[in-house]
Amino acid sequence: MIRRIVVTGVGAISPVGNTARDTWQSVIEGKSGTGPLTQINPEKFKSKVAAEVKNFDPADFFPPKEIKKTDRFVQFAVATAQMTLEDSKLDLAKEDPHRIGVLVGSGIGGLRTIEEQHRVYLEKGPGRISPFLIPMLIVNMAPGQISIRFKLQGPNNCVATACATGSMAIGDAFKLIARNEADVMLAGGTESCITALGFGGFDAMKALSTRNEDPAGASRPFDKNRDGFVMGEGCGVLILEEMEHATKRGARIYAEVAGYGMTSDATHITAPDPKGDGAARCMVNALADAGIKPEKVDYINAHGTSTPLNDKVETIAIKKAFGVEVAKKVMVSSTKSHMGHLLGAAGGVEGVLCVLAIAEGMVPPTINYKTPDPECDLDYVPNKARQAKVRVAMSNSLGFGGHNACVVFKEFLE
């Protein structure tokens, strides 16, 4: 028996909104969440812009003592999970907790805590290191804390595949339900590492945009004058649910999860395969898993980082996977133009946006698209959202280490 999996809840914290709906509305309105770097002193860095989450208060979700014991990336995860559960209207008191699991990943985890406690060690000695250091920094504490908070005792796992993390978490959770290891999964990604070392590492790599005089326009995927990505932070979580379980409780269904693919470039630690073979195979595999032909795809939420190499290679990969003629007809956009690159959280938030594109019949635009690049010649939905029937949407994520992930969502039809 084939188990169908649907999306019944969405949640997000992002640089353009502290809920899924606010994030969606900002994206559809073409707003940018990028501004001057404030979480650290920008003076010593070449890049001085970032896409930071604004006005997030952990006290809205945690008692004071717990705030001191949790890193910001975990705070994002627990808060977003709570909002996603509320959106799904899943009554946990009536559910079997052994059949509900969590798969939320992070690319880097508690770097903020590592840096803070390292300073404590240097200034005050090892006796003053927090006893909560390790459980605060480890990446798996995001799903761990969610499961503890909501007493969810099913599968509990954490993906850490750099910028492919969020999409792989969604895809892996999809497969867990398909294998009948759970009926419900909270899945996505979380990240918050705009710190001296985190930001400084990408800055030293020359991966970040230095369009410091125009923060809102710094992230410009597929534009000829793109010069690097904008570092962001946030969290995106979806509730994946076995279809019959969802329909029996009268759940609102946003979309169906149709397929998942993952591959490796096996080429370079940071650069994508210049031929786009790994990313192309990933899309082909995801479509094959979904049983969907390329010409049936309406929208691709591209990885679209705004780096010179990524956007060119992803364009090549889409053409390889779809064929040039079909690729030119597909709507492709990068919502990183709005909220920067959320690293391990990117696929989570972008998955939420794909689901809402299907539910709302709107395609998010690629903002800051001003100068076409001859090497990036697809329909990038420039600058303005487009009203369109979206029956099938695909979310692409590519990560350092050559990790590629692709999740296919489709309109739910009983």
HELIX and SHEET records of a PDB file:
HELIX    1   1 ALA A   20  ILE A   28  1                                   9    
HELIX    2   2 PRO A   42  LYS A   44  5                                   3    
HELIX    3   3 PRO A   58  ASP A   60  5                                   3    
HELIX    4   4 PRO A   64  ILE A   67  1                                   4    
HELIX    5   5 ARG A   72  SER A   88  1                                  17    
HELIX    6   6 LEU A   92  LYS A   94  5                                   3    
HELIX    7   7 PRO A   97  ARG A   99  5                                   3    
HELIX    8   8 LEU A  111  LYS A  124  1                                  14    
HELIX    9   9 PRO A  126  ARG A  128  5                                   3    
HELIX   10  10 LEU A  133  LEU A  137  1                                   5    
HELIX   11  11 MET A  141  PHE A  150  1                                  10    
HELIX   12  12 ALA A  162  ALA A  164  5                                   3    
HELIX   13  13 THR A  165  ALA A  178  1                                  14    
HELIX   14  14 ALA A  196  ALA A  204  1                                   9    
HELIX   15  15 PRO A  215  GLY A  217  5                                   3    
HELIX   16  16 MET A  243  LYS A  248  1                                   6    
HELIX   17  17 ASP A  277  ALA A  290  1                                  14    
HELIX   18  18 PRO A  294  LYS A  296  5                                   3    
HELIX   19  19 PRO A  308  PHE A  322  1                                  15    
HELIX   20  20 VAL A  324  ALA A  327  1                                   4    
HELIX   21  21 LYS A  336  MET A  339  1                                   4    
HELIX   22  22 LEU A  343  ALA A  345  5                                   3    
HELIX   23  23 ALA A  346  GLU A  360  1                                  15    
SHEET    1   A10 ASN A 156  ASN A 157  0                                        
SHEET    2   A10 ILE A 100  GLY A 105  1                                        
SHEET    3   A10 VAL A 184  GLU A 191  1                                        
SHEET    4   A10 GLY A 234  GLU A 242 -1                                        
SHEET    5   A10 ILE A   5  ILE A  13 -1                                        
SHEET    6   A10 ALA A 255  SER A 264 -1                                        
SHEET    7   A10 HIS A 403  LYS A 410 -1                                        
SHEET    8   A10 VAL A 392  GLY A 399 -1                                        
SHEET    9   A10 TYR A 299  ASN A 301  1                                        
SHEET   10   A10 MET A 331  SER A 333  1                                        
SHEET    1   B 2 GLY A  35  PRO A  36  0                                        
SHEET    2   B 2 VAL A  49  ALA A  50 -1                                        
SHEET    1   C 2 MET A 362  VAL A 363  0                                        
SHEET    2   C 2 ARG A 386  GLN A 387 -1                                        
END                                                                             
